[in-house]
Amino acid sequence: MKKNLYALVSLLLVCAMVLGTVTAATAEEEDRPRIVILTSINVDTEGTDVNDNDYINYIRDTIGVDIEFINDGTNQYRQKMNTMLASNNPPDAFMLMDVTQRTDLARWAEEGMLLPLDDYLAEYCPDLLASIKDEAWEVTKYDGKIYAVPFQRYDSTPYLTFVRKDWLENLGIDPDDVKTIDDWYNMLKRFVTDDPDGNGIDDTYGIVSTSSGTHLTNSYFKDSFGAARAQVVDGELLPNYMLDGYKEWLKFMNKLYEEKILDPEYIVNSGSQMWEKVASGKYGMFLWFWGLQEYLSKGLDREDLVAMAPPLREDGSEASYIYSSPNRHMMAITADCENVEAVLKFFNWSCTEEGAIFLYAGLEGKDYDIVDGTIVLREDRKGKNLGWRQLTLGVQQPNVDQEPIKSILAQSFGELGMEHLALATKYGAYNDLDLFCPIFEELSQYDFDKIVSEYTDKAITGQVDIDATWDEYIQNLRQMGGDLKIQLSTDWYNNEYNK
Amino acid sequence: MQARSSRKLSLSYAIIVAILVAFAIVCIMPFWYVMVSSFSDPQLIKEGLFKLLPTGWSLEAYRVVFRDVRFFNGLRITVLRTVIGTALALSVQTMMAYALSKKIPGRRIFMKLVVVTILFNGGIIPTYLVVQSLYLVDTFFALILPMVFNPWNVVLLVSFFAAQPQSVSESAKLDGAGEFTIFLKLSVPLAVPAIATILLFIAVRHWNELMDGVIYINSSNLKPMQVYLIELVMRSTTNTMIEPTEQSLTAISIQTAVIFASCLPILAVYPFLQRFFVKGIMVGAVKG
């Protein structure tokens, strides 16, 4: 009995200790306006709390707003967001992210949970409006009104094709002469047949890729065949994967696969296997994000690659590398928010020069020093914590081609890295009509991506005869919700562009 | 003796052993992979050079993990919730099961209510609203109180208590023992295998539980270990997406180091309780 009593007393003591910790931690109160933001800061924060570190404390003191994050860095963020918004105590602002962000925005806006921001932006956010481009705002609209502030990537179109410089030199190919699809095909064919690494063995390939993640194999050359963007054909707005150009692109990719120009194992390559193959020196070309993080982490040199423009279209016009959206995520303000001005002041500050320097350089004395009036990043802080500061701010100044931001970034990525960033921006574009087309609730039950990706993989790897099965594929898509999608998006297009 | 040695040599015995060894390897391999990766040189792991033994022995990942204040904070919360939560849940569930095993008025109704909660539950958002209206959101007790009652465990224990001979408690009553004394001094000691099993169930569930930490907890200093772990595993994806720069230490090294470090305490509990574990489950199952 005595033993049990001791156990009970110990239990109560531990409970009291825990309660003490909890109440002490939440006792801070200050006079400045307080805002609560639900977010997902899931990057390395150097072991510190997202609510208590040099960066967030600097922002609080600079703009005079007491910002508090409810942070969920898990893959359950959407569940957390749904639960908090359904409760009677929603945060002041929250992050909408991942592929469902536009659907979620439409749903919450429809239910009156979000604040329309048009009037507020004009009043409180001059820097935001001046910095973020129209197409980024366009994606945050529902029923014609802006319901969120977009986090526009500074590399809003990040894809670029890289070719081995030494192979081009060995084969005497001038990259400036490689312009049309035929030029590209001839170059890649020579990578396979002309022993570009000079070892006397037939062991080289043209393209290395992977089907994991964003399946970048499906981005090679697509726009050069007119197969990357939705188009109006015979009065119907057709998605890119139903166009004749898509069929031609599939046949071209199948040809590359059959002739072993495209790595025959691309469909089973994992991301890390792809980079092992790049490092093996047996593959001539790959498409990737301009930052080349994985490539550089293999100890390889950016200088050994040539960044190329995509092949011209058949009619001689310039093609692009198509990326999904200019925005990584969006920050919405809830209808119950009592400090709209403070939230927008915070977001707007991100796009001021002071905010941009904080974002790209960090803090003076911690991440950089001022030398002769110039910002000089400390050697061990170059490129460090950019993601952390980006997510802390929620919104960023995306225009990095202006000083002093340009010089700051150049210190992290080098001059060539900055050139690649500029090329990625120059050669990049979006599937505009698809991007701006609203989300239709009626289509939520259909999975077009699954049908398209299955057919695409089979067509490229030669498991189906493209000419013989194309009509069946189109018919199948139309029956599985494609007709409804075309009808809804065509109506939207006619309303928006053909009034 | 002869029979035993012939059994040892028989083909079917060898096949069974081989199958069991294969299953054991399948179970152990993921854990082995995590352990070996965490002790290997991060650069070699990044390059995909994984072997059965650590390549280029390194404790760098552990240095990074043990420097992170959130690791110890998460561990502290998880240990506390496991200890307090298990003690509380075990007390409530054992007492409830004991009461329901007796012929008390309304027993059948209470049993039905218990079974109903096995078949139906409120779902995440209604449960959140209940927790919120009890002012438990963002408190340590949001991790404890919703898990105090578990109908499965109660049903298991009820059948165990009901199987105890009625004569034992009757003779104790004749000797002047009250209901609580009978429960504490007779019924609980007799039910140790079942209680140890339930204890393990509750403790492991508390240790592994992720969603309550995600949904009910907002403050970083109250987040349990599992939330920290999943954040860490998700981190590499976000870093690639948002910060195209070279990382000094590969994510897989840190992830494996944390996973290994966080598995050890709960694994250490198993050997002490395992002997009760199988027995408890079997007895409950047969007599239920």
Interface residues (C-beta under 8 A of the other chain):
Chain A: N4 A7 L11 V14 C15 V18 L19 T21 V22 A25 T26 S40 N42 V43 D44 G47 T48 D49 V50 N51 I70 N71 D72 G73 T74 N75 Q76 Q79 K80 N82 T83 A86 S87 N88 N89 D155 P158 S272 Q273 E276 A279 F289 W290 G291 L292 Q293 E294 L296 S297 K298 R328 G383 K384 L386 G387 Q390 L391 S412 F413
Chain B: K46 E47 G48 R67 D68 V69 R70 L80 V83 I84 A87 L88 I124 I125 Y128 L129 Q132 V137 T139 F140 L184 L210 M211 V214 I215 N218 S219 S220 N221 L222 V227 I230 E231 M234 R235 T238 N239 T240 M241 I242 E243 P244 T245 E246 Q247 T250
